[in-house]
Amino acid sequence: MQFSKPYRRVRKVFLHCSASDNPRLKGSALVDEITLWHRKNGWRTIGYHFVIDKEGRVMRGRDIELTPAAQAGHNEGSIAICVHGLAKSKFTDAALAAVLELCHQINDAYGGKVTFHGHREVAKKECPVFDYKALLNLTDDGHIAPVADRKEISK
């Protein structure tokens, strides 16, 4: 999947995890299940713009032109990405590589001017449960470090 910038203003990207390790949820079945969960919460549709399954497939969720319904009070001007997983040890290399690739595409599209955050930064949740700051090599202010400053990534 190739990221295309929406017309709406975006300043932040939030990472989430699905709080499920159900192995039967793959591809569109994962997107459908999350959509069902979100509709049960009273939302019109899925709250995330992108969903990444354990095989590293990046699927579209909510239309990128719409504000997400993913991090209460912090949705405006953001993009929401959900990675399938609950237990820290069960996030796959393929899924984490897809997160990294998608975030780099977003970062490049915005010339490094967007910041990246975990849902946990704005909610009383441990979400995502994986170390997104190390994965993305984030600076203290949430920017992806320039290529020359990037560290080796270890899972």
N, C-alpha and C positions, 0 to 999 in steps of 0.2 A: 504494500500500500504506500502510496506517495501522499504526503500531507500537503493540503492546499489551505492557505490562509482564508479565514472567513472575512467578510466585509465588516463585521462588528469589531469593536475595539477589544483587544486581548492584552492583558498585562501579566497574568499569572496562569500557571498550569498546576493543577492539583492531582496527585497520585493517590489511588485508593486500592484496596484489595477487596475481593468479593465476599470474604468471610465464609467461604465454602471450598472444600477440597474434593467435591463430588466428581469422580472420574468420568461419569457419564455426560457431564456438561462440557461439550466441546463445540467449537464453531458457532453456528447460528443457534444451536440448542442452549448454549450459555447465554447469549444475548437475549433469547426468548425468556429464559428463566429469570434473569435479572429484571427484565421488563415487567414480568409478572409480579415479582417482589415489590417493585417500585409502584406499580398500579395499586397493589394492596395498601400501600402507604398513602394513596389518594392522589398520586401524581398522574399526569396525562400519559406519560410514557417513560422509558428508561431515562435516568438522570445523567448518565455518562455519555460523552461524545465518542469515546473509543473503549473497546473491551479487548483484552489480550488473553487468549486461552493458554493452557499449559504447553501446547505445541508451538507457541509463538505466533499464532495467527492474530493479526490485528483486524478487528471488525468494527464497523461503524455502529454507533448506537444512536443517540439523539442527534438531530441535524446540527452540524457545526455552527450554523447561523443562529441557533437558539441558545439562550443562556442555560447553563446546566442546572440541574436540581441535585446537587451532590455535596455541597458543604455550606450548610445554612449560614446566611449572613455574609457569605464570601463568594457567591456565585457570579455576580456581575463582573464582566471583564475577564472571565476565566475559561479555561478548557479543562475538562475532567476526563481522566484516564483511569480505568479499572483493570487490575490484573487479577486473574483467577487464582485464588489461594486463600488459605487461612493459617496454616502452620508455617512458620518461617522456613523450616527445613523442606517443605514441599513445593516451594517456588522453583520452577525448572529453569535450567540455563537458557533454554529456548525462549521462555517467556521474558526473562530478564534481559536477554539480548534484544528482544523486540521492543521492550520499554526503552532501552537505551537508544535504539535506532529511531523510534518515533520521537523521543524527546530531542534528539539531535536535529531531526528534520524540522521540528517546531522551532527550536532555537535558531537554526539557520534561516528559516523563513522570516523571523523577526529580528534578524541581525544581532542576536544576543541580548535583546532588550527585555525579554520576558523573564520572569523568575519562576522557579520550580519549588513546589511545596508538597508536603504530605498532609493528608486530611487531619492527622494528629495535631498539626500546628494550630488548627482552628476548632477542634472538637475534643471532647473528653473520650477519645478512642485511641487505641494503638493501631492506627491505620495510616499507611500500610505497615505491615509488620516486618517487611524486609528493609534493609538499610539503603533507602533511596538516595540519601545524601552521598554515600560512598559510591553507589552505582553510577550516579550522574556526575560525580566529582564536583559537587556544588561548593561555591564560595559561601562565606558566612551570610551574605545577603541573598542567597538563593539563585545566583546565576551559575550557569555551567562554565567551568574554568576554561580559559582559552586553551587551544590544543597544546601549546608549548608548556602549559602548567599542569596538564592532566597527569594523574598518577596511574599506576597499574591498578586495575580493578580485580579484586578477588572476591569470590562468592562467600 
